[in-house]
């Protein structure tokens, strides 16, 4: 009688479980039956179990998003500033001769003069002289060489105030945006950010954009700080701004959260993303069936080797398999990916058992 009673209870709970609401579908409901590696589904998508055997092949497809922006390589520049059109030059001429043409004091500060569009300035007793493209020390020597023909003992002091051609525009995404004169040619972009009080701390995973010669370059601020080779010298006329990383992924089903999630880092692996959202639901999730759903552009579809075999691809992460876990740690999440936690077939049954225990305790 006891055995019959237990069987009856189990049967009742099983029937009850079938009718209980669920937070996610079973893997078989969502993607059907899958094989050990790649499986094409009649509904127009292909499934891949992410493991060490196919990870390199998947990575060779490239991303589903547009090609990321490039970033110039850092190159050492001479330390001195280069005079450019628009710079203001302050000349002071010293002459130790008696009865100097520059006055009894022998010291004559000239009016500040702007380097014109042709790169020239006017110097008394010399006339127009090209100085654009010269370092300040070179320009000073050149002026002295020309001036000694008239004033043999003349010495020249030259101070350059950078103009537009030697100024960078840090337009947004920093504490103090504005135009910043470049004190030298080897002035680095991180130094410029420091002058501006640093990047706006309200930005999510900030992205740096550089507009130079009518071309836009981009890199994450995190990489800029971590990789010395990316800390390039700023050029006159550069426009630099910092923006939010607007990439997002979606989490649904038996995961730790159901939401639209901002990328917390420039690069995010599947394992990191799952950990970031709180893992999977320990009571209902199927740890062998965490799905990453991705849609590729039609022009990337190939044969499964040079590119994905279909636009819609489902990648299966198995959290119970060591090889799958290692591979998932190198499988990168992309903008627009859906992370879907499927439900374990035992989930509804365990929920029903829990309800039965609750009812039993209440009756007793």
JOQUI-V116173 format. One record per pair of residues at least 6 apart in sequence whose ideal C-beta (glycine too) atoms are under 7 Angstrom apart, sorted by the first residue. I is the first residue (numbers start at 1). J is the second residue. If there is no record, write none. Layout:
<<I/J> <I/J>>
This chain:
<<13/349> <13/352> <13/353> <13/356> <14/349> <16/352> <17/348> <17/349> <17/351> <17/352> <20/348> <20/351> <20/352> <22/343> <22/348> <23/253> <23/254> <23/284> <23/343> <24/253> <24/254> <24/341> <24/342> <24/343> <25/342> <25/343> <26/342> <26/343> <26/345> <27/286> <27/289> <27/342> <30/291> <30/342> <31/41> <31/47> <31/291> <31/314> <32/41> <34/47> <34/316> <36/49> <37/48> <37/49> <37/53> <37/54> <38/46> <38/47> <38/48> <38/304> <39/46> <39/47> <40/46> <40/309> <41/47> <44/310> <44/312> <45/310> <45/312> <45/313> <45/314> <46/309> <46/310> <46/313> <47/314> <47/316> <48/54> <48/58> <48/313> <48/315> <48/316> <49/316> <49/318> <50/315> <50/316> <50/317> <50/324> <50/327> <50/328> <50/331> <51/323> <51/324> <51/327> <52/323> <52/326> <52/327> <55/327> <55/330> <55/331> <57/305> <61/307> <61/308> <63/334> <64/294> <64/295> <64/296> <64/297> <64/334> <65/334> <65/335> <69/216> <69/217> <69/218> <70/217> <71/217> <71/218> <71/219> <71/230> <72/217> <72/232> <73/229> <74/229> <74/230> <74/231> <74/232> <75/233> <76/186> <77/185> <77/186> <77/233> <78/185> <78/186> <79/184> <79/185> <79/186> <80/135> <80/136> <80/137> <80/184> <80/185> <81/135> <81/136> <81/160> <81/162> <81/166> <81/182> <81/183> <81/184> <81/185> <82/133> <82/135> <82/185> <83/115> <83/131> <83/132> <83/133> <83/134> <83/136> <83/139> <83/160> <84/115> <84/132> <84/163> <84/165> <84/166> <84/236> <85/115> <85/116> <85/117> <85/119> <85/132> <85/165> <86/114> <86/115> <86/163> <86/164> <86/165> <87/115> <87/160> <87/161> <87/162> <87/163> <87/165> <87/166> <88/112> <88/114> <88/161> <88/163> <89/112> <89/113> <89/115> <89/121> <89/158> <89/160> <90/112> <90/159> <91/110> <91/123> <91/156> <91/158> <92/107> <92/108> <92/109> <92/157> <93/102> <93/108> <93/110> <93/154> <93/156> <94/106> <94/107> <94/154> <94/155> <95/102> <95/106> <95/151> <95/153> <95/154> <96/106> <96/153> <97/153> <100/106> <101/151> <102/108> <110/124> <113/121> <113/122> <115/121> <115/131> <115/132> <119/130> <119/131> <119/132> <119/133> <120/128> <120/129> <120/130> <121/129> <121/131> <122/128> <123/129> <123/143> <125/147> <125/150> <125/151> <126/143> <126/146> <126/147> <129/142> <129/143> <129/146> <131/139> <134/142> <136/158> <136/160> <139/158> <140/156> <140/158> <143/156> <144/154> <144/155> <144/156> <147/154> <147/156> <148/154> <162/181> <162/182> <165/236> <165/237> <166/181> <166/182> <166/236> <167/179> <167/180> <167/181> <167/182> <167/236> <168/180> <168/182> <168/192> <168/234> <168/238> <168/240> <169/179> <169/239> <170/177> <170/178> <170/180> <170/192> <170/196> <170/240> <171/177> <171/239> <171/241> <172/241> <172/242> <173/199> <173/200> <173/203> <173/206> <173/241> <173/242> <173/243> <174/193> <174/196> <174/197> <174/198> <174/199> <174/200> <174/242> <175/196> <175/197> <175/198> <175/200> <176/196> <176/197> <177/196> <180/192> <180/195> <182/234> <182/236> <185/233> <186/233> <187/233> <187/234> <188/231> <188/232> <188/233> <188/234> <189/231> <189/232> <189/234> <189/240> <190/224> <190/231> <192/234> <193/199> <199/206> <199/221> <199/242> <200/242> <203/242> <203/244> <204/244> <204/245> <204/262> <205/220> <205/245> <205/263> <205/264> <205/265> <205/266> <206/221> <206/242> <207/218> <207/220> <207/221> <207/242> <207/243> <207/245> <208/218> <208/219> <208/221> <208/224> <208/240> <208/242> <209/216> <209/218> <209/241> <209/243> <210/217> <210/238> <210/240> <211/239> <212/235> <212/238> <219/230> <220/266> <221/242> <222/266> <223/230> <223/266> <224/230> <224/231> <245/263> <247/263> <247/335> <248/260> <248/261> <248/262> <248/263> <248/335> <249/261> <249/273> <249/333> <249/336> <249/337> <249/339> <250/260> <250/338> <251/257> <251/258> <251/259> <251/261> <251/277> <251/339> <252/258> <252/338> <252/340> <253/340> <253/341> <253/342> <254/280> <254/281> <254/284> <254/285> <254/341> <254/342> <254/343> <255/277> <255/280> <255/281> <255/339> <255/341> <256/277> <256/278> <256/279> <256/280> <257/277> <257/278> <261/277> <264/276> <267/332> <268/332> <268/333> <269/328> <269/329> <269/330> <269/331> <269/332> <269/333> <270/292> <270/317> <270/328> <270/331> <270/333> <271/325> <271/328> <271/329> <273/333> <273/339> <274/290> <274/339> <280/287> <280/290> <280/341> <281/341> <283/347> <283/350> <284/343> <284/344> <284/347> <285/341> <285/343> <285/344> <286/342> <286/343> <286/344> <287/319> <287/320> <288/318> <288/320> <289/316> <289/342> <290/317> <290/319> <290/339> <290/341> <291/314> <291/316> <291/340> <291/342> <292/315> <292/317> <292/337> <292/339> <293/314> <293/337> <293/338> <293/340> <294/313> <294/334> <294/337> <295/311> <295/312> <296/308> <296/311> <296/313> <298/311> <300/307> <300/308> <301/307> <301/308> <301/309> <301/310> <301/311> <302/308> <303/309> <315/331> <317/324> <317/328> <318/324> <319/325>>
